[in-house]
Amino acid sequence: MAGVLSALRRVYLTLYNWIVFFGWFQVFYLAVKTLKESGHEHVYDAVEKPLLLAQTAAILEILHGLVGLVRSPVSATLPQISSRLYVTWGILWSFPELRSHMLVSSLVISWSTTEIIRYSFFGTKEAFGSAPSWLLWLRYSTFMLLYPTGITSEVGLIYSALPYIKGSEKYSIRMPNKWNFSFDYYYAGLVALGIYVPGNPHMYGYMLGQRKKALSKSKKE
């Protein structure tokens, strides 16, 4: 029975990783093609559907960690996926004024390149039991460039969205109301920026630690 469950787990994770890989590959292809042919102003419109689907699918990775399908700690997965979903849905999808911003291009190219490598690595590892050394190196090295460019783009887009958030009052709840509760989405954006500043150096350090551990292990093997 344990063997059957293990096989089902590998089949499921293989399919999951390769399906999401193709979603991110589509994002990357459309972003680069549109950037070359039409300019950065049109990148979001070109990638919107696969971007929303691929990024939202990452919610399953939190569930994978919670039920023990993968060893990734939820404490590391949850903040990263939550921040991505916030930018994807809470900023870009919610405020069309941001969609022509030049940082959208750097954002989706940084994200998609990272995820193409990550999902192909785990998809190969689940399917065959291991991944080639060059793919392992890419998985644990390219973030040193792509993580800072992605985070810079995220912070820049959140900051640029603040005037539109304040002006529209979208998602804000004003008093009085039957719940006796108020919420200001503008101040939530400020809080998000405040979390990004101390949080991401910590995450970057965690990823460097993971890189050292993974590459050292591969050399021993």
Beta strands, then each sheet from edge to edge (+ up, - down):
end
